[in-house]
C-alpha cells in the first residue's frame, strides 16, 4: 500500500491526501451531488480533465475517492501569460456549456447540493436566477497546470468541486476574471484590463454577458470580503483564519479597485 501524501498549496486543503493515483478528502453532505456533477460533465465532454469519483467513490474510512490529476497549482506558478489566460477562459466555457441547468438537474432526480456560500446576484444587487450548475471557485488555487511532455502547451484542470451548485455564468466570470488576472489592491487598470480581456475572449463571451460580468466585478469581490469578514466574526473555518491571514484585506482592496474604475473595465472588456 503506498503512503498517503498530504496535498497542500490551496486555501482550504485540510484532510486532503494523495494515495497512489487517487485523492482522498473528507466526505461532506453535498458530496453525492458533487460526484454526480463530475460524472455528468465527464459524460457531456469526455475530453475535460476532471477529478472524477472512483469506484467505489468512498473508501473504508468514509473519505471521498477522486482521480488524482498531475500538475502544479497555478497559484504556485508565475502569473499566467495572455495565451494561458485565453486557454483558461476557453476551459471555463467548455465546463459551463457541459453543465446542466438547475431545472435539468432537478428534473433528473439528482441529489441536492449544499447551499452556496455566495449565491449569485444580478447587476442590480438582487438575487439572480441560476442558469447552470457551476464550480463557485474558479481561481488559480483550484487550477492544476500539467506541462507533461509539452511545456509550451500545458493542460488545465479545475479541482476542488466541493462548493459546486446552482449559480450564473456572469457570477462565475466576475470572480474568475480578477482572480486569474492576479488583481491586487495596487494593480494598474492598464495592466489588469488586458489580462481580464484575454480570459473573456477565450470564453468567447457575448456582449451582453460581458457587460453583466463587468458590472459584477466589484460586487463579487465585495461579497468575497464579506464572507471572510463574517466568518472571522462568527468563528467559521477555514474562512475565519483566511480573513485574519490577509485574505480579507486583499479582497477588500480588490473590491475597492474594481469599483473605482468601472469605465476602464467597460471600455476594455465590452
SERO-4910 file (N, C-alpha, C, O; in steps of 0.05 Angstrom, whole numbers):
BEGIN
 pado doro    nc1    nc2    nc3   cac1   cac2   cac3    cc1    cc2    cc3    oc1    oc2    oc3
  Unk    A     17    -24      0      0      0      0     18     25      0     34     28     18
  Unk    A     15     43    -20     31     68    -20     24     86      4      2     84     15
  Unk    A     43    103     11     39    121     33     20    144     25     19    151      2
  Unk    A      6    154     44    -11    177     40      6    203     41     22    206     59
  Unk    A      3    220     20     18    244     19      0    268     21    -18    272      4
  Unk    A      3    285     42    -14    308     44    -12    326     20     10    331     10
  Unk    A    -34    337     10    -35    355    -12    -40    383     -1    -61    388     11
  Unk    A    -21    401     -5    -23    428      6    -21    448    -17    -16    440    -40
  Unk    A    -23    473    -11    -19    494    -31    -44    510    -36    -43    533    -44
  Unk    A    -68    498    -32    -93    513    -36   -100    528    -11    -85    528      8
  Unk    A   -123    541    -12   -132    557     11   -147    541     32   -149    550     55
  Unk    A   -156    517     25   -171    501     44   -166    471     38   -183    458     25
  Unk    A   -143    461     46   -135    434     38   -132    415     62   -120    394     59
  Unk    A   -144    422     85   -141    404    109   -154    377    103   -177    375     93
  Unk    A   -140    356    110   -150    329    107   -149    318     78   -160    297     73
  Unk    A   -136    332     60   -134    323     32   -107    310     28    -86    322     33
  Unk    A   -107    285     18    -83    270     14    -83    256    -13   -105    251    -24
  Unk    A    -59    250    -22    -57    233    -46    -50    204    -37    -33    200    -20
  Unk    A    -64    185    -49    -58    157    -44    -57    143    -71    -78    138    -83
  Unk    A    -33    138    -81    -30    126   -107    -39    146   -128    -31    169   -129
  Unk    A    -57    136   -146    -68    154   -167    -95    165   -159   -111    171   -177
  Unk    A   -101    166   -133   -126    177   -123   -121    199   -103    -99    202    -92
  Unk    A   -141    216    -99   -142    236    -78   -163    228    -58   -185    220    -65
  Unk    A   -157    230    -32   -176    224    -11   -181    250      4   -162    264     11
  Unk    A   -206    256      9   -214    281     23   -239    276     38   -254    258     32
  Unk    A   -245    293     58   -269    289     75   -295    288     58   -298    302     39
  Unk    A   -312    270     67   -339    267     55   -357    288     68   -358    290     93
  Unk    A   -371    303     52   -389    325     62   -418    319     54   -423    302     37
  Unk    A   -437    333     67   -465    327     60   -471    330     30   -487    315     19
  Unk    A   -458    350     17   -463    354    -12   -447    337    -31   -449    340    -55
  Unk    A   -430    319    -20   -412    304    -37   -427    287    -57   -418    286    -80
  Unk    A   -449    273    -51   -462    257    -72   -470    274    -96   -468    265   -119
  Unk    A   -479    299    -92   -486    316   -114   -462    324   -130   -462    325   -155
  Unk    A   -440    331   -116   -415    339   -130   -405    316   -147   -397    320   -170
  Unk    A   -405    291   -136   -396    268   -151   -413    264   -176   -403    258   -198
  Unk    A   -439    267   -173   -457    264   -196   -452    285   -217   -453    279   -241
  Unk    A   -446    310   -208   -440    331   -227   -414    324   -243   -414    328   -267
  Unk    A   -394    315   -229   -369    308   -243   -374    286   -264   -363    286   -286
  Unk    A   -391    267   -257   -398    246   -277   -413    257   -301   -409    250   -324
  Unk    A   -432    276   -295   -447    288   -316   -429    304   -335   -432    302   -360
  Unk    A   -410    319   -324   -392    334   -340   -374    316   -357   -369    322   -380
  Unk    A   -364    295   -345   -347    276   -359   -361    263   -382   -349    257   -403
  Unk    A   -387    258   -379   -403    246   -400   -408    266   -422   -407    259   -446
  Unk    A   -415    291   -414   -421    311   -434   -397    320   -450   -400    326   -474
  Unk    A   -374    320   -438   -349    328   -452   -326    310   -443   -312    317   -424
  Unk    A   -323    287   -455   -303    267   -446   -275    277   -447   -257    266   -434
  Unk    A   -269    299   -462   -242    309   -464   -235    327   -440   -211    333   -436
  Unk    A   -254    334   -423   -248    350   -400   -232    334   -380   -238    310   -375
  Unk    A   -211    346   -368   -196    334   -347   -210    341   -321   -211    364   -313
  Unk    A   -220    320   -307   -236    324   -283   -228    305   -261   -219    282   -267
  Unk    A   -230    313   -236   -224    294   -214   -249    276   -209   -262    279   -188
  Unk    A   -253    258   -228   -278    242   -227   -277    223   -203   -256    215   -194
  Unk    A   -300    216   -192   -302    197   -169   -292    170   -177   -294    161   -200
  Unk    A   -280    156   -157   -270    129   -161   -293    109   -159   -316    116   -154
  Unk    A   -286     84   -163   -304     62   -159   -292     42   -139   -274     28   -146
  Unk    A   -302     42   -115   -324     58   -104   -316     87    -99   -292     92    -96
  Unk    A   -335    106    -96   -328    134    -91   -322    141    -63   -314    163    -56
  Unk    A   -324    120    -44   -319    125    -16   -302    102     -5   -307     79    -10
  Unk    A   -280    109     10   -263     88     19   -272     77     46   -293     85     57
  Unk    A   -257     59     57   -265     45     82   -266     63    106   -279     57    125
  Unk    A   -252     86    104   -252    105    126   -273    127    122   -275    145    139
  Unk    A   -289    125    101   -310    144     96   -303    169     80   -319    187     76
  Unk    A   -278    169     69   -269    192     54   -277    190     24   -282    168     14
  Unk    A   -278    213     11   -282    213    -18   -258    200    -32   -235    202    -22
  Unk    A   -263    187    -54   -242    177    -72   -245    190    -99   -265    186   -112
  Unk    A   -225    205   -107   -226    220   -132   -200    215   -148   -180    208   -136
  Unk    A   -202    218   -174   -178    215   -191   -158    237   -185   -165    260   -182
  Unk    A   -132    229   -182   -111    248   -179   -103    259   -206    -98    244   -225
  Unk    A   -101    286   -208    -94    299   -233    -65    310   -230    -62    328   -213
  Unk    A    -46    301   -244    -18    310   -241    -15    339   -251    -30    348   -268
  Unk    A      4    353   -239     10    380   -246     15    397   -222     19    387   -200
  Unk    A     16    423   -226     22    443   -206      0    463   -205    -11    472   -225
  Unk    A     -7    472   -180    -28    493   -178    -19    518   -191      5    526   -188
  Unk    A    -37    531   -206    -30    556   -219    -21    578   -200     -4    595   -207
  Unk    A    -31    577   -175    -24    598   -156      5    596   -147     16    615   -137
  Unk    A     18    573   -152     46    569   -144     65    574   -167     89    572   -164
  Unk    A     54    582   -190     70    587   -214     71    618   -219     55    633   -207
  Unk    A     88    627   -237     87    655   -245     59    662   -256     45    645   -265
  Unk    A     52    688   -256     27    696   -267     23    685   -295     43    684   -311
  Unk    A     -1    678   -302     -6    665   -328     -1    685   -351     -6    709   -348
  Unk    A      8    675   -373     12    691   -397    -15    696   -410    -36    684   -403
  Unk    A    -16    715   -429    -41    721   -442    -52    697   -457    -76    692   -455
  Unk    A    -36    681   -472    -47    657   -484    -57    637   -463    -77    624   -468
  Unk    A    -44    635   -440    -54    617   -420    -81    626   -409    -99    610   -404
  Unk    A    -83    652   -404   -109    663   -395   -131    658   -415   -154    652   -408
  Unk    A   -124    660   -440   -144    654   -462   -152    625   -459   -176    619   -463
  Unk    A   -133    607   -454   -139    579   -451   -157    573   -427   -174    556   -428
  Unk    A   -152    588   -405   -169    584   -381   -197    593   -388   -216    579   -380
  Unk    A   -200    615   -402   -227    624   -409   -241    603   -426   -265    598   -423
  Unk    A   -226    591   -445   -238    570   -462   -246    546   -446   -267    534   -451
  Unk    A   -230    539   -425   -237    516   -408   -263    522   -392   -280    505   -390
  Unk    A   -264    546   -381   -288    553   -366   -313    552   -384   -334    542   -375
  Unk    A   -310    561   -409   -333    560   -427   -341    531   -432   -365    525   -433
  Unk    A   -322    513   -436   -328    485   -440   -343    473   -416   -362    458   -419
  Unk    A   -334    479   -392   -347    469   -368   -375    480   -367   -394    465   -361
  Unk    A   -378    506   -371   -405    518   -370   -424    505   -391   -447    500   -385
  Unk    A   -414    501   -415   -431    490   -436   -438    461   -430   -459    452   -439
  Unk    A   -421    447   -416   -427    419   -409   -445    416   -384   -455    395   -378
  Unk    A   -448    438   -369   -462    437   -344   -493    438   -348   -502    452   -366
  Unk    A   -507    423   -333   -537    424   -335   -547    449   -321   -534    462   -305
  Unk    A   -572    457   -328   -586    478   -314   -597    467   -288   -600    442   -286
  Unk    A   -604    484   -269   -617    474   -245   -642    458   -251   -648    438   -237
  Unk    A   -658    467   -270   -683    453   -277   -677    425   -288   -690    406   -280
  Unk    A   -656    423   -304   -649    396   -315   -639    379   -292   -645    355   -292
  Unk    A   -624    390   -274   -614    375   -251   -637    364   -234   -637    341   -227
  Unk    A   -655    381   -227   -678    373   -210   -696    353   -224   -705    334   -212
  Unk    A   -702    358   -250   -720    340   -264   -709    312   -267   -724    293   -270
  Unk    A   -682    309   -266   -669    283   -267   -669    269   -240   -659    246   -239
  Unk    A   -679    282   -219   -679    270   -193   -652    266   -180   -648    248   -165
  Unk    A   -634    284   -187   -606    282   -176   -605    294   -148   -623    308   -139
  Unk    A   -583    287   -133   -581    297   -105   -579    327   -103   -572    341   -122
  Unk    A   -586    337    -79   -585    365    -73   -556    374    -67   -541    359    -54
  Unk    A   -549    398    -75   -523    409    -68   -525    423    -41   -547    430    -32
  Unk    A   -502    427    -27   -502    444     -4   -509    472    -12   -503    480    -35
  Unk    A   -521    488      6   -527    516     -1   -501    530     -8   -480    526      5
  Unk    A   -501    547    -29   -477    561    -37   -467    581    -16   -484    594     -3
  Unk    A   -441    583    -14   -430    603      5   -437    631     -5   -442    649     11
  Unk    A   -436    636    -31   -441    662    -42   -461    659    -65   -453    656    -88
  Unk    A   -487    660    -59   -507    658    -81   -504    680   -102   -496    703    -95
  Unk    A   -510    674   -126   -507    693   -148   -526    717   -145   -549    713   -136
  Unk    A   -516    740   -153   -533    764   -154   -532    776   -182   -514    770   -198
  Unk    A   -551    793   -188   -551    806   -214   -538    833   -212   -528    841   -190
  Unk    A   -537    848   -234   -523    873   -234   -536    895   -217   -524    916   -213
  Unk    A   -561    890   -208   -575    909   -191   -574    902   -162   -585    915   -145
  Unk    A   -559    880   -155   -556    872   -127   -577    853   -117   -577    846    -94
  Unk    A   -595    845   -135   -617    827   -127   -607    798   -132   -590    793   -149
  Unk    A   -618    778   -117   -612    750   -123   -618    743   -152   -639    751   -163
  Unk    A   -600    729   -165   -602    722   -193   -613    694   -196   -606    676   -180
  Unk    A   -629    689   -216   -638    662   -222   -615    646   -234   -605    654   -255
  Unk    A   -607    625   -221   -585    609   -232   -590    598   -260   -613    590   -266
  Unk    A   -570    599   -277   -573    589   -304   -556    564   -310   -557    553   -332
  Unk    A   -541    555   -289   -526    530   -293   -517    520   -265   -519    535   -245
  Unk    A   -506    496   -265   -493    485   -241   -463    492   -245   -451    482   -264
  Unk    A   -452    507   -227   -424    517   -231   -406    508   -209   -414    495   -189
  Unk    A   -380    514   -212   -359    507   -193   -359    524   -168   -356    514   -146
  Unk    A   -363    550   -171   -365    570   -150   -337    580   -140   -337    598   -123
  Unk    A   -315    568   -150   -289    578   -140   -268    574   -162   -248    561   -158
  Unk    A   -274    585   -186   -256    582   -209   -234    603   -205   -236    626   -212
  Unk    A   -211    593   -195   -189    611   -188   -163    596   -189   -163    571   -191
  Unk    A   -140    610   -189   -114    597   -192   -108    576   -170    -93    557   -175
  Unk    A   -120    579   -147   -115    559   -126   -130    533   -131   -126    513   -116
  Unk    A   -147    533   -151   -162    508   -158   -156    499   -186   -170    482   -197
  Unk    A   -136    510   -199   -129    502   -226   -102    488   -226    -82    498   -217
  Unk    A   -103    463   -236    -78    447   -239    -68    451   -267    -82    448   -287
  Unk    A    -42    457   -269    -28    461   -295     -9    438   -299     10    434   -283
  Unk    A    -13    423   -320      3    400   -326     18    405   -352      7    404   -373
  Unk    A     45    409   -349     61    414   -373     67    388   -388     71    389   -412
  Unk    A     67    366   -374     71    340   -387     96    340   -405    117    350   -398
  Unk    A     92    329   -429    114    327   -448    116    351   -465    134    353   -482
  Unk    A     98    370   -462     98    394   -480     93    419   -463     71    429   -462
  Unk    A    114    430   -450    111    453   -433    100    478   -448     88    495   -435
  Unk    A    103    479   -474     92    502   -489     62    501   -491     49    521   -497
  Unk    A     50    477   -486     21    474   -488     11    459   -464      2    436   -466
  Unk    A     11    472   -440      2    458   -416    -27    452   -417    -43    465   -430
  Unk    A    -35    431   -402    -63    423   -399    -73    434   -372    -59    434   -352
  Unk    A    -98    443   -372   -110    455   -348   -133    437   -338   -146    423   -354
  Unk    A   -137    438   -312   -160    423   -300   -167    437   -274   -149    444   -258
  Unk    A   -193    440   -269   -202    451   -244   -208    428   -224   -219    408   -231
  Unk    A   -198    433   -199   -203    414   -178   -220    427   -156   -228    450   -159
  Unk    A   -224    412   -134   -239    422   -111   -267    432   -119   -272    456   -119
  Unk    A   -284    413   -125   -311    420   -133   -331    419   -109   -355    418   -113
  Unk    A   -320    419    -85   -338    416    -61   -359    437    -60   -381    432    -49
  Unk    A   -354    461    -70   -373    483    -68   -392    485    -91   -407    505    -93
  Unk    A   -392    466   -109   -408    467   -133   -438    469   -127   -447    460   -106
  Unk    A   -452    482   -145   -481    484   -142   -492    505   -161   -478    515   -178
  Unk    A   -518    510   -159   -531    530   -178   -518    557   -176   -512    567   -154
  Unk    A   -514    570   -199   -503    597   -200   -508    608   -228   -525    598   -242
  Unk    A   -494    629   -235   -496    640   -262   -469    642   -275   -448    644   -262
  Unk    A   -469    643   -302   -445    646   -317   -431    673   -309   -407    674   -305
  Unk    A   -447    694   -307   -436    720   -302   -423    721   -274   -402    734   -271
  Unk    A   -435    709   -254   -424    709   -227   -398    694   -226   -380    702   -212
  Unk    A   -397    672   -240   -372    656   -241   -350    672   -255   -327    673   -246
  Unk    A   -357    685   -277   -336    700   -292   -327    725   -276   -303    732   -276
  Unk    A   -345    738   -262   -338    761   -246   -318    755   -224   -303    773   -216
  Unk    A   -317    730   -216   -298    721   -196   -272    712   -209   -250    719   -200
  Unk    A   -274    696   -231   -251    686   -244   -234    708   -257   -209    705   -257
  Unk    A   -246    728   -267   -231    749   -282   -210    762   -264   -186    761   -272
  Unk    A   -216    774   -242   -195    787   -226   -177    766   -213   -153    771   -208
  Unk    A   -187    742   -206   -171    722   -193   -148    713   -212   -125    712   -204
  Unk    A   -155    707   -237   -134    697   -256   -117    720   -267    -94    716   -275
  Unk    A   -128    744   -268   -112    767   -276    -92    776   -255    -76    794   -259
  Unk    A    -94    763   -231    -77    770   -208    -81    798   -199    -62    814   -196
  Unk    A   -107    805   -196   -114    832   -186   -104    835   -157   -105    817   -141
  Unk    A    -94    858   -151    -85    866   -124    -94    894   -119   -100    909   -138
  Unk    A    -96    902    -94   -106    929    -88    -90    951   -102   -101    973   -107
  Unk    A    -65    947   -108    -49    967   -121    -44    962   -151    -27    974   -163
  Unk    A    -61    945   -163    -58    939   -192    -65    963   -209    -82    979   -201
  Unk    A    -51    965   -231    -57    986   -250    -78    977   -270    -75    955   -282
  Unk    A   -100    992   -273   -121    983   -292   -110    977   -320   -120    959   -333
  Unk    A    -91    993   -329    -80    989   -356    -66    962   -358    -63    951   -380
  Unk    A    -56    951   -336    -43    925   -336    -63    903   -332    -62    882   -345
  Unk    A    -82    907   -315   -102    887   -307   -122    882   -330   -129    859   -335
  Unk    A   -131    903   -343   -153    900   -362   -146    882   -385   -163    865   -392
  Unk    A   -122    883   -398   -117    865   -420   -116    835   -411   -122    817   -426
  Unk    A   -108    831   -386   -107    803   -376   -135    792   -372   -141    769   -379
  Unk    A   -153    809   -362   -181    800   -359   -193    797   -387   -209    779   -391
  Unk    A   -186    814   -405   -196    812   -432   -189    786   -445   -205    774   -460
  Unk    A   -164    777   -440   -155    751   -452   -173    728   -443   -180    711   -459
  Unk    A   -179    728   -417   -196    706   -407   -224    708   -419   -236    688   -428
  Unk    A   -236    732   -420   -262    735   -432   -263    728   -462   -282    716   -471
  Unk    A   -241    735   -476   -240    728   -504   -238    698   -507   -250    686   -525
  Unk    A   -223    684   -490   -222    655   -491   -249    643   -486   -256    622   -497
  Unk    A   -265    655   -468   -292    645   -462   -310    650   -486   -331    637   -489
  Unk    A   -303    669   -503   -319    678   -526   -347    688   -516   -368    680   -526
  Unk    A   -345    705   -496   -370    715   -483   -384    735   -502   -371    751   -515
  Unk    A   -410    732   -504   -426    751   -519   -426    778   -506   -422    780   -482
  Unk    A   -432    799   -521   -431    826   -509   -448    830   -484   -440    842   -465
  Unk    A   -473    818   -484   -490    821   -461   -478    809   -436   -478    820   -415
  Unk    A   -467    784   -439   -454    771   -417   -430    786   -407   -425    789   -383
  Unk    A   -414    797   -426   -391    813   -418   -400    837   -401   -387    843   -380
  Unk    A   -421    851   -410   -430    874   -395   -439    867   -367   -433    881   -348
  Unk    A   -453    845   -364   -463    837   -338   -439    829   -320   -438    837   -297
  Unk    A   -420    814   -331   -397    805   -315   -381    829   -306   -371    830   -283
  Unk    A   -377    849   -323   -363    873   -316   -377    888   -293   -364    897   -274
  Unk    A   -403    890   -295   -418    904   -274   -416    889   -247   -419    901   -226
  Unk    A   -411    863   -248   -410    846   -224   -382    844   -212   -378    832   -191
  Unk    A   -362    855   -226   -334    852   -216   -331    862   -187   -322    846   -170
  Unk    A   -338    886   -182   -335    897   -155   -354    884   -135   -345    877   -113
  Unk    A   -380    880   -141   -398    867   -122   -389    839   -115   -391    830    -92
  Unk    A   -378    824   -135   -369    796   -129   -345    797   -111   -344    780    -92
  Unk    A   -326    815   -115   -303    817    -97   -311    826    -69   -301    816    -49
  Unk    A   -330    845    -68   -340    854    -42   -355    831    -27   -352    830     -3
  Unk    A   -369    814    -42   -383    792    -29   -363    772    -17   -367    761      4
  Unk    A   -340    768    -31   -319    751    -21   -308    762      5   -303    747     25
  Unk    A   -303    788      6   -293    801     30   -313    798     53   -306    792     75
  Unk    A   -339    802     47   -359    800     68   -361    771     79   -365    768    103
  Unk    A   -358    751     61   -359    723     70   -336    719     90   -341    707    111
  Unk    A   -312    727     84   -289    723    101   -292    739    127   -286    729    149
  Unk    A   -301    764    125   -305    781    149   -325    768    168   -320    767    192
  Unk    A   -348    759    157   -368    748    174   -359    721    186   -366    715    209
  Unk    A   -344    706    171   -334    680    181   -315    685    204   -315    670    224
  Unk    A   -298    706    202   -280    713    224   -295    721    249   -288    713    271
  Unk    A   -316    737    245   -332    746    267   -346    722    281   -349    722    305
  Unk    A   -355    703    265   -371    681    276   -355    656    282   -365    636    291
  Unk    A   -328    657    276   -311    634    282   -315    610    264   -313    587    272
  Unk    A   -322    615    238   -326    594    219   -300    590    203   -289    608    191
  Unk    A   -291    565    203   -266    558    189   -271    542    164   -291    529    161
  Unk    A   -252    545    144   -226    558    146   -227    588    139   -207    602    139
  Unk    A   -252    598    133   -254    625    123   -246    646    144   -234    667    137
  Unk    A   -251    641    170   -244    660    190   -214    664    192   -204    687    193
  Unk    A   -199    642    191   -170    645    192   -159    657    167   -139    672    168
  Unk    A   -172    652    144   -163    664    119   -166    695    121   -149    710    111
  Unk    A   -188    704    133   -192    733    136   -169    745    152   -158    765    144
  Unk    A   -163    732    174   -142    743    192   -114    742    180    -97    758    187
  Unk    A   -110    723    161    -83    720    150    -78    738    126    -57    736    113
  Unk    A    -97    755    119    -92    774     98   -111    772     74   -112    790     58
  Unk    A   -127    750     72   -146    748     50   -168    769     52   -178    779     31
  Unk    A   -176    776     76   -197    796     79   -188    823     68   -202    835     53
  Unk    A   -164    831     77   -153    857     67   -149    856     37   -154    876     23
  Unk    A   -141    833     26   -137    831     -3   -163    836    -18   -164    852    -36
  Unk    A   -184    821    -10   -209    823    -25   -222    851    -20   -236    860    -38
  Unk    A   -219    863      3   -229    890      7   -215    909    -12   -228    926    -25
  Unk    A   -189    907    -14   -174    924    -32   -181    920    -61   -183    939    -77
  Unk    A   -184    894    -69   -191    888    -97   -219    899   -103   -223    909   -125
  Unk    A   -238    895    -85   -265    906    -90   -264    936    -93   -278    946   -111
  Unk    A   -248    950    -77   -246    979    -80   -234    987   -106   -243   1006   -120
  Unk    A   -213    972   -114   -200    978   -140   -220    974   -163   -222    991   -181
  Unk    A   -234    952   -163   -253    946   -185   -276    967   -185   -285    974   -207
  Unk    A   -285    975   -162   -306    995   -160   -297   1023   -169   -314   1039   -178
  Unk    A   -272   1028   -168   -261   1055   -174   -258   1060   -204   -253   1083   -212
  Unk    A   -259   1039   -220   -252   1042   -249   -273   1029   -267   -265   1014   -285
  Unk    A   -299   1033   -263   -319   1020   -279   -317   1026   -309   -321   1009   -326
  Unk    A   -310   1051   -315   -309   1059   -343   -285   1045   -358   -288   1038   -381
  Unk    A   -263   1042   -344   -240   1029   -356   -246   1000   -362   -240    990   -384
  Unk    A   -260    986   -343   -266    958   -348   -286    956   -371   -284    938   -388
  Unk    A   -306    973   -371   -326    972   -392   -314    976   -420   -320    962   -439
  Unk    A   -296    996   -422   -283   1002   -448   -265    978   -457   -265    971   -480
  Unk    A   -251    967   -438   -231    946   -445   -244    919   -449   -234    903   -465
  Unk    A   -265    913   -435   -275    885   -434   -301    882   -450   -307    859   -458
  Unk    A   -315    903   -456   -341    900   -470   -338    912   -498   -358    912   -513
***
